[in-house]
Every structure is written in C-alpha cells, then in structure tokens.
Amino acid sequence: MNRPRTLAAIILIWLPVVVTAATWPIWSERLPDRMATHWNGAGTADGFSSSSGFWTVMLVLGVVAGMAGIVIALRAGGAYGSRYLLGAAGALAGSTTGVWVASATATLQSPGDPRLGWRLLYFVAGLGWGAIVALVAGSSPGAVQSPAPAVAPLDLAPTERAAWSTTLRAPLILALTAASAVLIAVVAAVGAAPIWPLAAVPVLIGLVFGRIRVTADRRGLRLVAGLLAVPLKTIPLTDIAGVEVTEIEPLEWGGWGYRVTPGRAALVLRRGPGLVVHQTNGRRFAVTLDDPRTPAALLTALQLRAG
C-alpha cells in the first residue's frame, strides 16, 4: 500500500470514533441515566445500561480500533493482507459507533418505550465501513512470485514408507477464549441482557485452534483440529508443485490464526520458521512449525518418487 492511501484509511477508521465522541455532549443532557442497550426479537428493549458507561465502552472500543489501525500501518507497511486488517479495524470502529447511535437515538425518541426498528441499519452500515476502509487502503503492488527454493529431499529407499507428524498448541488462544467465556458468563449473570450464548463463540474458537495436528506423508499435507478432529486443510501430494522453508511474518500473511487471502492461506500461531507449500493451481499455503525442514524434505522426496 502507498502512504497516501494508508493515511486515508487510518483517517477513515478514526471518523466513527469522532462521531461517538462528538455526539455525547450533544445528547447527554437529554439521555436518561439508564438507556436501552438491548432489544428482543419483537423489537422491545429488554436490557438497559448506564448512559455514560455505555458511551464510554463504545468510545474505548473505537479508540482501540483506531490505535490498531495505526499499529497495523506502522508494522505491516505494504505487507500482503494488511488492507484486510485495516478493514477489520474500520469495521470494529464503525460497528461500535453504529451501536451507540442506534441505541441513543432510539432512547431519545421514546425514553419510555425505545424501539430499535430500522436503526439496526446503523450497525450494518458500521460493519460496511470496514469494506470502505479496505477499498481505500488498496492492495500492495503485485509481486512476481519466484519458484519455491529447492529443498534437499529426504533419503528414502524405493519402497520405504515414511510419515511425519506434529501437534501445534496455542496456549494463549486457549487462555484468551477461556477468559472470554468466563467474562461473558459473569456479565450475563449480573446483567439484564441475555448474552450468555455468546460464550459459545470463544469456546468454539479455543476448541478448534487450541491444538492442531499437522501430518506429512504419501497423501500430502494435512491439518486437523486436534480437540474436535475437524479437517482444516488438505493438500494432496499430486497438488504440490514445491515446498520451501522460510521465516513467517504474521502480518505478511494477514495476521495470526487461520487466514485466507487472495492467492494464499496460512495457519499462523506465532512469528518464526514455517513451511510454505506451492500448489499446482498457483496458490500457496503456509503453516508455522518448530521444524519445517523435516516435512519439507519428506514431501520433496515423496513428490520426486511419485513423479
């Protein structure tokens, strides 16, 4: 991404934050001490929070999104996929402002019986703001991908069978998802809003990405979520054009976690050594590993023997 477009994207991320900050002094005197912040399926308010407290939370989330945008721009530079990270920051900033504006205007119109109704569009528009940010940020200049560097094949006998497997663990993801689930459960227990089902989201993320089994053998490369045995990625040996061992920089692959961007995908759990598989369809897949050289050598040997 070029600097003018990146700067414009950052400004767009901060615009919703400015709206949240500017509307408080305008609306605060007319808002009740407690305002509607949750509605049921019929459109009736069934959850209320402190007006000043709710505004503060929405403002803080917006500021976090804005700061994240600045960090992404500084750390990623023109890294591939950084436009999507900026877009995600814009979606967070826009959606929190949308929630604030929708809740505040509904309460201002009818303090006794606030109805959300069409104001849900404020939230939808806020999410869409992220797409505008990503569009303005633009993509990195296309670079011609060089062929995968040659990897010395493992010394295998003509009929010898070999397989390699390892388990990737992400203690930080497990800790964060567990903490998120506990926090949501506590908030639901002490508050009026029935948000406890949201606890399923971080728990599911932890179950899927807390432990990943990576296997390389005559079938190719496979990634399976260890706790749920969910297949995450399978690349048959016949679809592998080449492999390489390289240092993985998360922001160059779209961030941490399982990322899919045009032309490539990756499972990035940390910064460091990783295996990159060049596929016959032109796509690439990367996964961070402690010892990527062994599976790279094995896949190369199996590929040569199959050819």
C-alpha positions as CSV (number, residue, x, y, z in Angstrom):
1,M,0.0,0.0,0.0
2,N,1.2,3.5,-0.7
3,R,1.4,6.0,2.1
4,P,-1.4,8.5,1.0
5,R,-3.9,5.6,0.8
6,T,-2.8,4.2,4.1
7,L,-3.1,7.6,5.7
8,A,-6.6,8.0,4.2
9,A,-7.6,4.6,5.5
10,I,-6.4,5.5,9.1
11,I,-8.4,8.7,8.9
12,L,-11.5,6.8,7.9
13,I,-11.0,4.4,10.8
14,W,-11.0,7.3,13.2
15,L,-14.0,9.1,11.7
16,P,-16.6,6.9,13.5
17,V,-14.7,7.4,16.8
18,V,-15.0,11.2,16.3
19,V,-18.8,10.8,15.8
20,T,-19.1,8.8,19.0
21,A,-17.1,11.4,20.9
22,A,-18.9,14.4,19.4
23,T,-22.4,13.1,19.9
24,W,-22.1,12.7,23.7
25,P,-22.1,16.4,24.6
26,I,-25.0,16.9,22.2
27,W,-27.2,14.1,23.6
28,S,-26.0,13.6,27.2
29,E,-28.4,16.2,28.8
30,R,-31.4,14.6,27.1
31,L,-30.5,11.0,27.7
32,P,-31.8,9.3,30.9
33,D,-29.4,7.9,33.4
34,R,-30.1,4.5,32.1
35,M,-30.6,3.9,28.3
36,A,-31.8,0.9,26.3
37,T,-28.9,-1.2,25.0
38,H,-30.5,-4.5,24.1
39,W,-33.7,-5.5,22.3
40,N,-35.6,-8.8,21.9
41,G,-36.9,-10.3,18.7
42,A,-40.1,-8.3,18.9
43,G,-38.1,-5.0,18.9
44,T,-38.8,-4.2,22.6
45,A,-36.0,-3.1,24.8
46,D,-35.1,-5.7,27.4
47,G,-31.7,-4.5,28.5
48,F,-30.6,-1.2,30.0
49,S,-27.2,0.2,31.0
50,S,-25.8,3.4,32.4
51,S,-25.8,6.0,29.5
52,S,-22.4,7.4,30.4
53,G,-21.0,3.9,31.0
54,F,-22.3,2.6,27.7
55,W,-21.0,5.6,25.8
56,T,-17.6,5.1,27.4
57,V,-17.4,1.4,26.4
58,M,-18.3,2.2,22.8
59,L,-15.7,5.1,22.7
60,V,-13.0,2.9,24.2
61,L,-13.7,0.1,21.6
62,G,-13.5,2.7,18.9
63,V,-10.2,4.1,20.1
64,V,-8.8,0.6,20.3
65,A,-9.8,0.1,16.7
66,G,-8.2,3.4,15.7
67,M,-4.9,2.6,17.5
68,A,-4.9,-0.9,16.0
69,G,-5.1,0.7,12.6
70,I,-2.1,2.9,13.3
71,V,-0.1,-0.2,14.6
72,I,-1.1,-2.2,11.5
73,A,0.1,0.6,9.2
74,L,3.4,1.0,11.0
75,R,4.2,-2.7,11.4
76,A,2.8,-4.0,8.1
77,G,3.9,-1.3,5.8
78,G,3.0,-2.7,2.4
79,A,2.7,-6.3,3.6
80,Y,0.3,-8.5,1.8
81,G,-3.1,-8.7,3.5
82,S,-2.6,-5.6,5.6
83,R,-5.6,-3.9,3.8
84,Y,-7.8,-6.6,5.3
85,L,-6.5,-5.9,8.8
86,L,-7.2,-2.2,8.3
87,G,-10.7,-3.1,7.0
88,A,-11.3,-5.2,10.2
89,A,-10.3,-2.2,12.3
90,G,-12.6,0.0,10.3
91,A,-15.5,-2.5,10.8
92,L,-14.9,-2.5,14.6
93,A,-14.8,1.3,14.8
94,G,-17.8,1.7,12.5
95,S,-20.0,-1.0,14.2
96,T,-19.4,0.3,17.7
97,T,-20.4,3.8,16.6
98,G,-23.4,2.3,14.9
99,V,-24.5,0.5,18.1
100,W,-24.1,3.8,20.0
101,V,-26.0,5.9,17.6
102,A,-28.8,3.3,17.2
103,S,-29.2,2.9,21.0
104,A,-29.0,6.6,21.7
105,T,-31.4,7.8,19.0
106,A,-34.0,5.1,19.9
107,T,-33.8,6.2,23.6
108,L,-34.0,9.9,22.7
109,Q,-37.1,9.4,20.5
110,S,-39.1,7.4,23.1
111,P,-37.4,7.1,26.5
112,G,-40.3,5.2,28.0
113,D,-40.6,2.6,25.2
114,P,-37.5,2.8,22.9
115,R,-37.8,0.8,19.7
116,L,-34.8,-0.2,17.6
117,G,-36.5,-0.9,14.3
118,W,-34.8,0.4,11.2
119,R,-31.9,1.8,13.4
120,L,-30.3,-1.6,13.2
121,L,-29.1,-0.3,9.8
122,Y,-26.7,2.0,11.7
123,F,-24.9,-1.1,12.9
124,V,-24.9,-2.8,9.5
125,A,-23.6,0.4,7.9
126,G,-20.8,0.5,10.6
127,L,-19.7,-3.0,9.6
128,G,-19.8,-2.0,6.0
129,W,-17.5,0.9,6.9
130,G,-14.7,-1.7,7.1
131,A,-15.1,-2.5,3.4
132,I,-14.7,1.1,2.5
133,V,-11.6,1.3,4.6
134,A,-10.1,-1.8,2.9
135,L,-11.1,-0.4,-0.5
136,V,-9.4,3.0,0.2
137,A,-6.3,1.3,1.6
138,G,-5.8,-0.6,-1.6
139,S,-3.6,-3.6,-2.1
140,S,0.1,-4.0,-2.2
141,P,1.8,-3.8,-5.6
142,G,1.7,-7.2,-7.1
143,A,5.0,-9.0,-6.9
144,V,6.0,-11.8,-9.2
145,Q,6.4,-14.9,-7.0
146,S,9.7,-16.7,-7.5
147,P,9.7,-20.5,-7.8
148,A,9.9,-22.4,-4.5
149,P,13.6,-22.7,-3.4
150,A,14.9,-26.3,-3.8
151,V,14.7,-28.4,-0.7
152,A,17.0,-31.3,-0.3
153,P,14.8,-34.5,-0.4
154,L,14.9,-37.0,2.4
155,D,16.9,-40.1,1.6
156,L,14.2,-42.8,1.1
157,A,14.5,-46.3,-0.3
158,P,12.3,-47.0,-3.3
159,T,9.8,-49.0,-1.3
160,E,10.3,-47.3,2.1
161,R,7.3,-45.6,3.7
162,A,7.7,-42.6,5.9
163,A,5.4,-40.1,7.6
164,W,5.9,-37.0,9.8
165,S,3.5,-35.5,12.3
166,T,3.5,-32.9,15.0
167,T,1.0,-31.2,17.2
168,L,0.8,-27.4,17.4
169,R,-0.5,-26.0,20.6
170,A,-1.7,-22.4,21.2
171,P,-1.9,-21.9,25.0
172,L,-2.5,-18.1,24.5
173,I,-5.6,-18.8,22.4
174,L,-6.9,-21.3,24.9
175,A,-6.3,-18.9,27.7
176,L,-8.0,-16.0,25.9
177,T,-11.0,-18.0,24.9
178,A,-11.5,-19.4,28.4
179,A,-11.2,-15.9,29.8
180,S,-13.7,-14.5,27.3
181,A,-16.2,-17.3,28.1
182,V,-15.9,-16.6,31.8
183,L,-16.3,-12.9,31.3
184,I,-19.4,-13.2,29.1
185,A,-20.9,-15.7,31.6
186,V,-20.3,-13.3,34.5
187,V,-21.7,-10.3,32.6
188,A,-24.8,-12.3,31.7
189,A,-25.2,-13.5,35.3
190,V,-25.2,-10.0,36.8
191,G,-26.7,-8.0,33.9
192,A,-30.1,-7.9,32.3
193,A,-29.1,-8.7,28.8
194,P,-29.2,-12.4,27.9
195,I,-25.8,-12.6,26.2
196,W,-24.5,-15.8,27.7
197,P,-24.9,-17.7,24.3
198,L,-22.0,-15.6,23.1
199,A,-19.8,-17.6,25.3
200,A,-20.1,-20.4,22.7
201,V,-18.1,-18.3,20.2
202,P,-14.8,-18.1,22.1
203,V,-15.1,-21.6,23.4
204,L,-15.6,-22.9,19.9
205,I,-12.5,-20.9,18.7
206,G,-10.5,-22.4,21.5
207,L,-11.6,-26.0,20.7
208,V,-10.7,-25.6,17.0
209,F,-7.5,-23.7,17.2
210,G,-6.2,-24.7,20.6
211,R,-4.4,-27.8,19.2
212,I,-3.7,-28.6,15.6
213,R,-2.3,-31.8,14.2
214,V,0.0,-31.4,11.2
215,T,0.8,-34.5,9.1
216,A,3.0,-35.0,6.0
217,D,3.0,-38.4,4.3
218,R,2.3,-40.1,0.9
219,R,-1.2,-38.4,0.9
220,G,0.3,-34.9,1.1
221,L,-0.1,-32.3,3.9
222,R,-3.0,-32.4,6.3
223,L,-4.1,-30.2,9.2
224,V,-6.7,-31.4,11.7
225,A,-8.1,-29.6,14.7
226,G,-7.0,-32.0,17.5
227,L,-9.7,-31.3,20.0
228,L,-12.6,-31.7,17.6
229,A,-10.9,-33.7,14.8
230,V,-12.1,-31.1,12.3
231,P,-10.1,-31.2,9.0
232,L,-8.8,-27.7,8.4
233,K,-6.6,-28.2,5.3
234,T,-5.7,-31.0,3.0
235,I,-3.3,-30.6,0.1
236,P,-2.8,-33.9,-1.8
237,L,0.7,-34.8,-2.9
238,T,-0.4,-34.5,-6.6
239,D,-1.4,-30.9,-6.0
240,I,2.0,-29.9,-4.6
241,A,4.3,-28.1,-7.0
242,G,7.1,-27.4,-4.5
243,V,7.8,-26.6,-0.9
244,E,10.0,-24.1,0.9
245,V,11.2,-23.3,4.4
246,T,11.1,-19.7,5.3
247,E,10.5,-17.2,8.2
248,I,6.8,-16.4,8.7
249,E,5.9,-12.8,9.5
250,P,2.2,-12.9,10.6
251,L,1.2,-9.5,9.2
252,E,2.5,-10.6,5.8
253,W,0.0,-13.4,5.8
254,G,-2.9,-11.4,7.1
255,G,-2.3,-11.8,10.9
256,W,-2.5,-14.5,13.5
257,G,-4.8,-17.5,13.2
258,Y,-6.2,-19.2,10.1
259,R,-6.1,-16.6,7.3
260,V,-7.4,-16.8,3.8
261,T,-6.5,-14.1,1.3
262,P,-6.5,-14.0,-2.5
263,G,-3.9,-16.4,-3.8
264,R,-2.9,-17.9,-0.5
265,A,-3.8,-19.1,3.0
266,A,-2.0,-19.7,6.2
267,L,-2.2,-21.0,9.8
268,V,-0.1,-18.7,11.8
269,L,0.2,-19.2,15.5
270,R,3.5,-17.3,16.0
271,R,6.3,-15.5,14.3
272,G,9.2,-17.7,13.2
273,P,10.1,-20.7,10.9
274,G,7.4,-22.1,8.8
275,L,6.6,-24.4,5.8
276,V,5.2,-22.9,2.6
277,V,3.6,-25.2,0.1
278,H,3.3,-24.0,-3.5
279,Q,0.3,-25.6,-5.1
280,T,-0.1,-26.5,-8.8
281,N,-3.1,-24.1,-9.1
282,G,-0.8,-21.2,-8.2
283,R,-1.9,-20.8,-4.6
284,R,0.3,-21.0,-1.5
285,F,-0.3,-22.3,1.9
286,A,1.9,-21.6,5.0
287,V,2.0,-23.1,8.5
288,T,4.3,-22.1,11.3
289,L,6.3,-25.1,12.6
290,D,9.2,-25.6,15.0
291,D,11.0,-27.9,12.5
292,P,9.7,-27.2,9.0
293,R,12.8,-28.7,7.3
294,T,11.8,-32.3,8.0
295,P,8.3,-32.3,6.5
296,A,9.7,-30.2,3.6
297,A,12.4,-32.8,2.9
298,L,9.9,-35.6,3.2
299,L,7.3,-34.1,0.9
300,T,10.0,-33.3,-1.7
301,A,11.2,-36.9,-1.6
302,L,7.7,-38.3,-1.9
303,Q,7.0,-35.9,-4.7
304,L,10.1,-36.9,-6.6
305,R,9.4,-40.6,-6.1
306,A,5.8,-40.2,-7.3
307,G,6.9,-38.4,-10.4
